């Protein structure tokens, strides 16, 4: 059976983390050549994963908040692998603090990484997708884009902004056969799930309808589906993978 991403190039940002690595592995298993993009200090881990998954996959240094870095990354990928068919915008920064406590520099870093970084990525990769003949962009957002985010105001604000970016990009790029969708995961078992000051989870899972954190691999499979032709009739859409977080607390029976 032909793999869904055979002869396709997939660019994943934030690829050195647990979720990024999981996504790289599922795309490669379906035949994709994966460009694992991350900051230079993550090169060792991303290079290791690229070697393990094969398919000519490679590490690409990228600062998502820097426009020139995007230009260089896309040029490097096209030179080595060809035009990009799939972009997964996964890089994220979560500044600790509410409205009155978050440091302004940390606020800006979250906005620049999560929102501006995604905007720059879509703008940089869209021409490459036109050269590929079509494309699919998946924004890894958060349930913080759908509700309040106490203690994480910068993160929440940036994720709300991604909803507008996604919808507008989906409309503007539709005639180029480029789909744009967003996934809103709940709590994923990664370091971002925990308050660095206390070591406790930002949101306990005991009252979720499905009372556990999501595993990176299962979230990766959602992204794989959204990027694939199995979701070819979907654009401008938002998907939930939240364990029932948005249902509200479920009390014991």
C-alpha positions as CSV (number, residue, x, y, z in Angstrom):
1,X,0.0,0.0,0.0
2,X,1.3,3.4,-0.9
3,X,2.2,5.6,2.0
4,X,0.2,8.8,2.3
5,X,3.3,11.1,2.3
6,X,5.6,9.3,-0.1
7,X,7.7,11.8,-2.0
8,X,6.5,14.6,0.1
9,X,8.5,17.1,2.2
10,X,7.2,17.9,5.7
11,X,8.6,20.8,7.8
12,X,8.0,20.6,11.5
13,X,8.9,23.5,13.9
14,X,9.7,22.9,17.5
15,X,10.9,19.5,16.3
16,X,13.4,18.8,19.1
17,X,10.7,18.4,21.8
18,X,8.7,15.4,22.6
19,X,5.7,16.3,20.4
20,X,7.9,17.4,17.6
21,X,9.8,14.2,17.6
22,X,6.6,12.1,17.8
23,X,5.3,14.0,14.7
24,X,8.5,13.5,12.8
25,X,8.4,9.8,13.4
26,X,4.8,9.3,12.3
27,X,5.3,11.3,9.1
28,X,8.5,9.5,8.3
29,X,6.7,6.1,8.8
30,X,4.2,7.2,6.1
31,X,7.0,7.9,3.7
32,X,7.8,11.7,4.2
33,X,11.1,13.3,4.1
34,X,11.0,15.4,7.3
35,X,12.8,18.7,8.0
36,X,13.1,18.9,11.8
37,X,13.4,22.6,12.5
38,X,14.6,23.9,15.9
39,X,16.9,26.4,17.5
40,X,20.6,25.6,17.0
41,X,21.2,24.4,20.6
42,X,18.7,21.6,19.9
43,X,20.7,20.4,16.9
44,X,22.1,17.2,18.6
45,X,18.7,15.7,19.4
46,X,17.0,16.7,16.2
47,X,19.9,15.4,14.1
48,X,19.7,12.1,16.0
49,X,16.0,11.8,15.3
50,X,16.5,12.7,11.6
51,X,19.1,9.9,11.2
52,X,16.9,7.4,12.9
53,X,13.8,8.1,10.8
54,X,15.6,8.1,7.5
55,X,14.0,9.2,4.2
56,X,16.7,11.8,3.8
57,X,15.3,13.7,6.8
58,X,17.4,16.4,8.2
59,X,17.8,19.0,10.9
60,X,17.3,22.6,9.9
61,X,18.3,25.5,12.3
62,X,15.4,27.9,12.7
63,X,14.4,30.8,14.9
64,X,10.7,31.0,14.2
65,X,10.5,34.7,15.3
66,X,13.2,35.7,12.8
67,X,12.1,36.3,9.2
68,X,15.6,35.8,7.7
69,X,15.9,32.5,9.5
70,X,12.7,31.3,7.8
71,X,14.0,32.4,4.4
72,X,17.3,30.5,5.0
73,X,15.4,27.4,6.3
74,X,13.1,27.2,3.3
75,X,15.9,27.6,0.8
76,X,18.0,24.9,2.6
77,X,15.1,22.5,2.6
78,X,14.2,23.1,-1.1
79,X,17.9,22.6,-2.1
80,X,18.2,19.3,-0.2
81,X,14.7,17.8,-0.4
82,X,12.5,19.8,-2.8
83,X,9.4,22.0,-2.3
84,X,7.5,21.7,0.9
85,X,4.1,20.0,0.9
86,X,3.3,20.1,4.7
87,X,4.1,22.7,7.4
88,X,3.4,21.9,11.0
89,X,3.7,24.9,13.2
90,X,4.5,23.4,16.6
91,X,7.1,25.7,18.2
92,X,5.7,27.2,21.4
93,X,6.7,29.3,24.4
94,X,4.6,29.6,27.6
95,X,5.4,32.6,29.8
96,X,4.6,32.1,33.4
97,X,2.4,34.8,34.9
98,X,-1.0,36.4,34.8
99,X,-1.9,39.9,33.7
100,X,-0.2,41.8,36.5
101,X,2.7,39.4,37.0
102,X,4.0,38.3,33.7
103,X,7.2,40.1,32.7
104,X,6.9,42.2,29.6
105,X,9.9,40.5,27.9
106,X,8.3,37.1,28.5
107,X,5.0,38.4,27.1
108,X,6.7,39.5,24.0
109,X,8.6,36.2,23.7
110,X,5.4,34.2,23.8
111,X,3.7,36.4,21.2
112,X,6.7,36.4,18.9
113,X,7.2,32.6,19.1
114,X,3.6,31.4,19.0
115,X,1.8,34.0,16.9
116,X,4.4,36.0,14.9
117,X,6.4,32.8,14.3
118,X,3.4,31.1,12.8
119,X,2.6,34.1,10.6
120,X,6.2,34.3,9.4
121,X,6.2,30.5,8.7
122,X,3.0,30.6,6.6
123,X,4.3,33.5,4.6
124,X,7.7,31.9,4.0
125,X,6.4,28.4,3.1
126,X,3.4,29.3,1.0
127,X,5.5,30.0,-2.2
128,X,7.2,26.6,-1.8
129,X,3.8,24.9,-1.5
130,X,2.7,26.6,-4.7
131,X,5.8,25.1,-6.4
132,X,4.8,21.7,-4.9
133,X,1.3,22.1,-6.5
134,X,-0.6,22.0,-3.2
135,X,0.0,22.1,0.5
136,X,-1.3,21.5,4.0
137,X,-0.6,23.7,7.1
138,X,-1.4,22.5,10.6
139,X,-1.1,24.9,13.5
140,X,-0.7,23.1,16.8
141,X,-2.6,25.5,19.1
142,X,-4.2,24.7,22.5
143,X,-7.4,24.6,24.4
144,X,-6.0,27.9,25.8
145,X,-7.3,29.4,22.5
146,X,-10.8,28.5,23.5
147,X,-11.1,29.6,27.1
148,X,-9.3,31.6,29.8
149,X,-5.7,30.7,30.7
150,X,-5.1,31.9,34.3
151,X,-1.5,32.3,35.0
152,X,-0.6,32.0,31.3
153,X,-2.0,35.2,29.9
154,X,0.6,35.6,27.2
155,X,0.3,32.0,26.1
156,X,-3.5,32.3,26.0
157,X,-3.5,35.5,24.1
158,X,-1.1,34.2,21.5
159,X,-3.2,31.1,21.0
160,X,-6.4,33.1,20.6
161,X,-4.5,35.1,17.9
162,X,-3.7,31.9,16.0
163,X,-7.4,31.3,15.4
164,X,-7.7,34.5,13.4
165,X,-4.4,33.8,11.6
166,X,-5.6,30.3,10.6
167,X,-9.0,31.4,9.3
168,X,-7.6,34.3,7.2
169,X,-4.7,32.2,5.8
170,X,-7.1,29.4,4.9
171,X,-9.3,31.8,3.0
172,X,-6.4,33.6,1.2
173,X,-4.5,30.5,0.2
174,X,-7.5,28.3,-0.8
175,X,-7.2,28.9,-4.5
176,X,-3.5,27.8,-4.3
177,X,-4.8,24.4,-3.0
178,X,-3.2,25.1,0.4
179,X,-5.3,24.0,3.3
180,X,-4.8,25.6,6.7
181,X,-6.3,24.0,9.9
182,X,-5.6,24.2,13.7
183,X,-5.5,21.5,16.3
184,X,-6.3,22.4,19.9
185,X,-4.8,19.8,22.2
186,X,-5.5,19.6,25.9
187,X,-2.7,18.8,28.3
188,X,0.1,16.9,26.7
189,X,2.7,15.0,28.8
190,X,5.5,17.4,28.1
191,X,7.5,19.9,30.3
192,X,5.1,22.7,29.2
193,X,2.3,21.0,31.2
194,X,4.0,21.9,34.4
195,X,4.5,25.1,36.3
196,X,8.3,25.5,36.5
197,X,8.1,27.3,39.8
198,X,6.1,24.6,41.6
199,X,6.6,21.5,39.5
200,X,2.8,21.0,39.5
201,X,0.6,20.7,36.5
202,X,-1.1,23.9,35.3
203,X,-4.4,22.0,35.1
204,X,-5.0,18.8,37.1
205,X,-6.4,15.9,35.1
206,X,-8.4,14.1,37.8
207,X,-11.7,15.7,36.7
208,X,-11.3,15.4,33.0
209,X,-13.8,13.1,31.2
210,X,-10.7,11.2,30.1
211,X,-8.6,11.7,33.3
212,X,-5.0,11.7,32.0
213,X,-2.6,13.8,30.0
214,X,-2.4,13.2,26.2
215,X,0.5,11.2,24.9
216,X,2.6,12.9,22.3
217,X,2.2,10.0,19.9
218,X,-1.6,10.2,19.9
219,X,-1.6,14.0,19.3
220,X,0.9,13.4,16.5
221,X,-1.5,11.0,14.8
222,X,-4.2,13.8,14.8
223,X,-1.7,16.1,13.0
224,X,-0.9,13.4,10.5
225,X,-4.5,12.9,9.6
226,X,-5.2,16.6,9.3
227,X,-2.2,17.1,7.0
228,X,-3.1,14.1,4.8
229,X,-5.4,13.8,1.9
230,X,-7.8,11.9,4.1
231,X,-8.8,15.4,5.3
232,X,-8.7,16.9,1.8
233,X,-12.2,18.5,2.2
234,X,-11.2,20.4,5.4
235,X,-9.8,23.8,5.6
236,X,-10.2,26.7,8.0
237,X,-11.2,24.2,10.7
238,X,-10.4,23.7,14.3
239,X,-10.0,20.2,15.9
240,X,-10.1,19.3,19.5
241,X,-8.0,16.6,21.2
242,X,-8.5,17.6,24.8
243,X,-9.7,14.6,26.8
244,X,-13.0,16.4,27.3
245,X,-11.4,19.5,28.8
246,X,-13.9,21.8,27.2
247,X,-16.8,19.8,28.7
248,X,-15.8,21.1,32.1
249,X,-15.2,19.1,35.3
250,X,-16.7,15.6,35.5
251,X,-17.5,14.7,39.1
252,X,-17.2,11.1,40.4
253,X,-20.4,9.1,40.1
